[in-house]
């Protein structure tokens, strides 16, 4: 299944428009993130860390968040879930609302399912992400990746591939032809390949380290969705 894409003025977003306009927008976002995200995150993290040492402050934030959720979102979310229980999103919302009825139930779930090893893995993952992101930005990979994807989408367009939200079929075949062509221009940039490989390594580690938890979650979801087909 393809990603949901939107380009102003087009009911169906073509692969051609995605290459010409969508990739350019993502490229601009990439440059903004490279220039600002880490510095902004570090500033917010330091401020929150200082405040988090005060237990009264942390409890006050949680209480205000719960009050805001109940006042502004709870009824709308519940209504959506009740009206869309035959969809994946609706069913997940209903499961979550039944499971997490108050802040204490959220805390209990976290205490039951999170341990020091998971937290350490999350911290290590974030540190690895920071290094990979810095390498990606410093090597000029934003522009190189954008150039590559513009070429890919341009070559995918046509031969029955017109809707960028539908990859399987004609678009997939065109993409395969693009990658099979014997040309250095059709090779994924090394800097982007490094990011892809690190993501795959991380996914493999997560799968191996938390296979039991994943099986428990799968079993729970299978049971939750067993009563009817999901649209």
N, C-alpha and C positions, 0 to 999 in steps of 0.2 A: 504493500500500500504506500502511496506517495504522501508527501507532506502536504498540508493545507497551505496554499499560497494565495496571495492577494495582490493584485496590481490595479491601481486606480483606473477605472474606465473599462475594465475587461471582465466579462462574466466568466470566461474560461481563460486561465493564465497559461499561455503557451510556453514551451521550453525556450523558444526564441526570446520572449519577453523576460523570462527568468534570467537568461544569460546576459541580456543587454541592460536590464534595469535592476532586477533582484540582486544579482551578484554585486553590482556597484553599491547598492545600499548596504549589503553585508560587509563589503570592503570598508566603507566609511565607518560602520559600527566597529569593525575590527581595529581600525586605527584609534578610535576613541577609547576602546577598552585597553589597548596596549599603552596608551598614554596616561590613563587615569584610574583604572580599576584598582590596581594594587595599592597605590598611594591612598585612595579613598577608603579601601577596605582596612588598611592598617590603622588609619586615623580613627575609624569607627570602632574597630576591634579594641584599640587601646582605651578609648573612652568607655566602652561597655565593660571592659575588664575591670577598670577602676571602680565603676559603679556596682559591678556584680559582687564585689567584696562586701557590700552592704546588703545583708539579707532582707531588710525592710524594703530597700529599693527594688530588689528583684521581685519580691512578693507583690509589691505595688504595681509593677509593670504587668505581671501575670494577671492580677485582678482586673486591671483596666483593659487588658486585651480580651479577657473573657466577657466583661461587661459590654465592650464594643461589639464583639461577635454576636452576643445575644440580642443587642439592640438593633443592629444594622444588617445582619446576614443570616442568622439562624433560621428565621421563618421562611425566607426565600429559598435557602438551600434545602430545607425540609420539604417545601412544596415541590421543588424540582425533583427531588428524589422520589417522592410519592407518585409523581406523574410520569416518571421515567424508569420505573423499577425493572422494566424489560430491556433496558440498555445497560451496558457495562458501567458507564459513568453513574447512572442512577442507582444501580445496585450497590456500587462501592460507597456512594454517599450514604445510603441507608445503613449499610454495614457499619460504617464509621460512626454514624450518629447513635446507633444502638450500643456500640462498644464504648464510645467515649461520651459519657453523659455529663461529666463535670471535670474540673481540673484534677481532682484526686484520681479519677480513673485514668487520665493521661499519665500522671506521675506513676501510678502502679504499673501501667504498661511499660513505661520506660525502665523502671527498676527491674521488671521481670525479664526484659529482652535486651537491655544494653549492659555490657560489662566493660571492664578496663581494657580488655583486648580490642574490642570494637572501637572504643574511643581512640586508642593508640593507632589502630589501622586508619581511622578517619583522618587523624592528624598527619600521619605519614603520607597518606594519599594527597592531602592538601599541599604538603611541602613538595612532593614530587610534581604536582600540578603547577605550582609556582615556578619551579625550575624549567619545566617544559614550556610554560607560557612565555617566560622570559626569553628562552632560546628562540621560540617561534617569532616573537616580536622583534628581537634584536637582529635576527637574520634576514629581516625584510620579507618574511614568509606570507604576510597578509597580501601584499601585491602579487607575489608569485602564485599563491593559491587562487586569488581572484582571476588572474589571467588564465590559469589552467581550467577553472570551472566555466569561465565564459566560453572557452573553446569547446569544452565537453558539451555544454548545453546547445551550442550552435550546431555541433555535429549530430546531436541527438534529434534535432528538429527535422520533421519530414518523415516520409516513408511510414505514415500512419501514426507518428508520434506528434501530437499537437497539444495535449493537455499535460502540464507539468505535474499535476496532482496524481496522475496515473502512470506509475513507472513500469509495472509489469506488462509484458507483451512487446509492442513495437518499440517503445522507448528503451526497454531493457536490451533488445536486440541491437538497436543503434549504438547504445553505450558499449556493448561487447565489441562491436566492430571498431569503435573508436580505440579501445584499449588494445585490440589485437593488431592494429596497424603498426608497421615497423617504422616508427618515427620517434625521435627524442622529444618532439613536441607533445606527444601523447602520453608521456611518462609523468606519473605523479611526482611533484617536486619533493626532493629528499627531505626537506624540513617538514613538509606535511606528512610524508610517509613515517617519519620518526614519531610524530604525534599519534598517528593511527596505530602504530605498533605498540606504543606505550599504553594506549587505551585498551587494546586487545590483551596485553599482558595484565593490566589491572582487572579486566573482566574475568580473565582466567583465574587470577588469584582469588577474587571474590567468590567465584564459583567453587573453587576447591576449598577455601577456608570456611565458607558458610553454606555448604551443600545441605547440611542437616536442617538449617533454618529455612532454606529455600524449599526443601521438600515439605516441611511443616506448613509453610505459607501456601504452597500449591495445593496441599491436601485441604486446608481450610477453605480456600477459594473454590475448589472443585465442589466441596460440600455446599458452600453458600450459593453456587450457581446451578446446582443439580436439578432444581425443580422445573426449570424452563429454559428453552434455547435463548441465547442472548443475541440481540440485534446489533 
